[in-house]
Every structure is written in C-alpha cells, then in structure tokens.
Amino acid sequence: MKETRIFSKNSTFQKFEVLKTNRNKRYRYHEFLVEGVRSLNEAVKNHWKIKSFLYDKNNLSGWAEDMINRVETDLNFWLAPDLMKELSGKEETSELMAIIEMREDKLDQVILSDNPFIVLFDRPSNKGNLGTMIRSCDALGADMLIITGHGVDLYDTDVVVSAMGSFFNLPVIRISDNKTLFAYMEELKKRYAGFITIGTTAHNEKPIYSANLTLPLMLMMGNETMGLNKEFKEYCDLLCTIPMSEKSYATSFNVSCAASILMYEITRQRGRNL
C-alpha cells in the first residue's frame, strides 16, 4: 500500500478541497470526495473504484484499519488532524474519507429486471431532493434513476450525504440529450410488452391509484418549480396526480415526497415485499 503524508495545505490538499466544492474540477479529475461509514461500505460493496483513502493514522478504528488494508487503492494519504477536521463536513470529524472514481453514464450497461420500473427526474434543482430521490428509488425497488437536463451535480457532497449509502447501490444515469433518451424509451417499448411512460402533474388528472402500475414503466418526475418538461409531458402515455384533501391549503407535494408516494403505489400494486 502506497502512502503519502500531508501536514500542510499543499497542492494535493487543495485538490481534495476542490473535489468537495468545485463541480468543474470534479469532472476534470473524474473523481469525487466521500465520507461516512455507510457510504464507504456501500461503495466498496458495489465495486466502485476507490482511488485513495484519506485519514489520520493515529486516529483509526478497527473498521477503518480493515478498510484501508483490505481495499486496493492507487495511493493513500495520511493527513494531519487539523487538515482532516477542515476537510470533513461532519461535526465530529470523519476518521476515513475516500476519493472515488466517477462512473460512465451508459444506459445500455444498466441491467433491468424482467418487469422494469424506471424513474426519471427532470432538471433537479435541489441537492437534498436529488439525494432523497436516490434513497427512495433504492428503498422502493426502482431499477434505475435517470437525471435529465442541467441541474444540481450528482456528485456533489451534499447529494451523496443525503442519499446515504443508496448513492452507491442504485444505478443513476445522467442524460443531457433528449434524443438519446427518447431512443432508449422506444427501445424499451420494443423489448417489454406494454411498457408505458407515466408523467406527473399537480393538475386534476388521473389519480395514481387508478392507473395500472403493474406494467413495465418509466415514472417521470418534474423540476421542483417548473414541473415536467413540456416535451416529456407530450411523450407520456399517461399523466397522473396524487389526490389531495379538498380541505387542504397545500396544492402540491415536495417532489421527493411525491416521488416516494408514487413509487410506493407502484410497489403496492405489484405486490412487492419491501
């Protein structure tokens, strides 16, 4: 195991900082910074490439030592305690952080189930909502989450933290070109009999519980403020809504909350054990 000591804010430490804070630099290096026991365990379990571990060698638990000794990396870094504290985003400094390699966005590499259930999130604008969406998709059995358009960065530290370990367990694919997305959906319609695309709306459309959600499907969730892209809405086979109480002052749900309700209805109709 190769190891380098860092006891000052040199250029290497500055790279760690920009991986945490700078979207453009993350994509230049094709790497991102991760901390948290659950996230690191899931990253290793799901075979993400760990480029480096960051730690204070004088403050390691048995779990951290085992992780460092067991997982193959390119180069590890022993940081001074004050540098670990400055880099960590937690109140109690993380004992172990990792630099992890990003994965390629390739739809054809995602293995779908026999009766696929895919979720699309159009132009997410809130880090917490994206992280929660990832967590809900994982918890409720979605095959994959697709992110479209320009939105918050999937690899932002806040997204990874809010998704918890689900970030590394659920395939999440970013698609910037709608033509690629529509071509993929047409392919799914050929591969899976009855495949439908379901859009969501706050207007008085078909209640979600009255739709047949046992078919292979893609559920499309819109941007937090602008809703679902018009082009996506026009492509949908069906537009559904979550019925709300007539006495309610609220007119809509938070997007991640709505997604969880809709996904639960899908799993309920399919009789899937959660």
N, C-alpha and C positions, 0 to 999 in steps of 0.2 A: 504494500500500500504506500503510494507516494503522498507525502505530506509537506506542506509549506507553512511556516509561521508568519503571522501578520500581527504586528504590535503597534502599527501606526496607520493613519488614513492615507495609505499609498494608493497607487493607481488601481491595484487589484481590489482593494476595499471600495473604492469609488465605483468600480464596475458592479459590485454587489448592490450598492445603493441605487444605481440607475436601473438595475434589473427589477428592483422593487417599485420604483417610482416613475420610470420613463417608458412609455409604450413603444416609441420608435426604437429605442435602444434594445428593448426586449426582442423585438423582431429582427434587429440587425444581428444579434448574437444567437437568436433562435433558442433562447433559454429563459427561464423564469425562476424566481425565488419562492421557496415553500417552507413553512414551519408548521408545527403542530403534530402531535403523536399520531392522531387518526389519519391525517392527510399523508404523512410519510409512510405509515404502514400500508395504506391502500395503494400508494404509488408503487411501492416495491411489489406488493401482491399482484398488481395488474401489469407488471413488467414495463413500467415507464423507465426510460434511460436516466439514471442518476449520474450526473456529470461529476458533482463534488458534494461533500459534506462540509459544513461549517460548524465549529464547536470550540469550546474552551476545554482543553484536555484535562484540566484539573477539576472539572465540574460535570462529570458524566455519570449517569445511572447505568445499571446493568443493561437496560433496554437499549440505550444509546450506544454503549460499547459493542453490544452484539450487532446492532445495525451497521456500525462502521466496519466491523470485522467481517461481516457476512456479505455485504453488498459490494459488488465490484464497481469502482469509480475510476475516473481518469486521474484526478488529483484532489486531495482533501486539504482543508485549511484550518489551522489552529489559530484562533483569534484571541486577542486579549479580552478579558471580561468586559471592559468598558465598551469595546467595539461590538461585542455580542449584544450588549444591552441596547446600544444605539441602533443596531440593525433590526432587532426584534420588534415586532408590532404588538407584543403582549405586555401586560402589566408586570407579570413575572417572566423574566427573560427566558426564552426557549433555550434548552440545552443543546438542541440539534436543529440545524436548518439544512436545506439542500438546494443545489442548483440543478434543475431538471430540464431536459431537452423537450422542446415542443414537439407535438405530433403533426403529421401532414393531414390536411383536410381532404380526405378522399372518401367520397360516398360509397364507391364500389368495394371498399375494404371493410365496411361495416356488415357484420353477419346478422341478418334479420331472422326473427322467429318464423314459424310456419304461418302464423296469423299476426302480421306485424302491426305495431302500434307506435307511430312516429309522432313526435311533437315538433312544431316549428315556432320559433319566437322571432317575430319581425322587428328589427331595429331596437333591441333592448337599450334603454337609456339610463337604467339604474343598476348599479353594481349589486346591491343587495337582492333586487328582484331576479337578476340573472342567476346569482348563486342559489337562491331559494328555488328557482325553476329547475335547476340541475338536480337539486336534492329531491324535489318532488317527483321528477321524472324517474329518478333512480328508485325511490321508495315505492312508486306505484306501477312499476314494471314496464316503462317505455323502452323500446328498443334503441332509440336514439333521439337526441335533440339537435335540430338544425337551427342555426342562427343566420339570419339574412340581413343584408344592408349594413350600413355603417352605424355602429352602436358602441357600447362600452366594450372594453377589451376583455376577452375571455380569460386571458392570463393575468389580469390584474390581481394583485394580492388580496384585495377585499372580496373579489368574486370567489377565489379559491377558498378563502377562510369561511365565507358564508355558505358555500356548498358543502363544506366539511369533506369527509372522505369520499363523498359521492362524485366529486370532481374527477377522480381517477378511475371510477368504476363504470361511469356512463359514457358511451361514445357521444361526443359533441363536435359537430362539423360546421364550420363557418362557410357560407356560400355568398359571394358578392355578386354573382352573375345570375339573374333570374332565368335566363335561357337554359343554363345548366340545371337549375332546379326543376324547371318545367319538363325538361327532357327526362330527368330522373323520375319524376312523378308519372310520366307517360309510360316509362319502362315498368314501374311498379304496377300500373294498371294492366299491363300485359302479363306480368308474372303472377299476379294474385287476383283471382276471380272476385269480383265485387268490390275491389279497392275503391274507397271513397276519400275525398278531401272535405274536411269539415272546418268551416270558418266560424269565428266567434264575433258576436256583436252585442252591444248593450241595448239595442232596439228590440222591439217586441216581435221576435222571430220564433221559430220552432223551439219549444222547451227541450233542453238537452235530454231529459229522461224519456221523451217520446221518440227519439231517434234510435235507429238500430246501430248500436256501437259494437256489435259482435263481429262485424265485418273487418277485414284489413283496412286500416285507415291512417290518415295523417290529420292531426289536430293542429290548426293554425291559430296562434295567439298574437294579438296585435301589440303595437307600441303603446307604452303606458299613457301617453297623452293624445296621440293621433289615431290610435286604433290600428286595425289591419289595413295594410296597403290595398288600394283600390284594385290593382291588378290581381292580387291574391284573392280578394273577395269575388271577383268575376270568374276566377278559375274554380272556385269551390263548388262542389256538388250540393252542399247544404250549408246554411247559416243557422247557428243555434245560439240560444241565450240561456242564462241561468235565471229562472223566475225569482222575483223578489217580492217581499210582502207589500201589499197595497198601502200599508200604514208606514212604510219605511221612508225616511228622509233621503237615504242613500239611493243613488241611481245606478251605481256600478260597483264592482269589486276591484280591489287592487289586482293587478294582472297575475301575480304569482299565486294569490289566494284563489282567483277564478280558475286558474290552470289546475290547481290541486283539486278543486271541486269537480271539474270536468273530467279529470283523469280518474278520480275515484269512481265516477259513474261508469266510465269505460270498464274499469276492472270489476265493478259490481255486476254489470251486465254479462261479462264474460265468465263470471263465477270463479274468478282467480283468487287463490288464497294469498292474502297479503302478509 
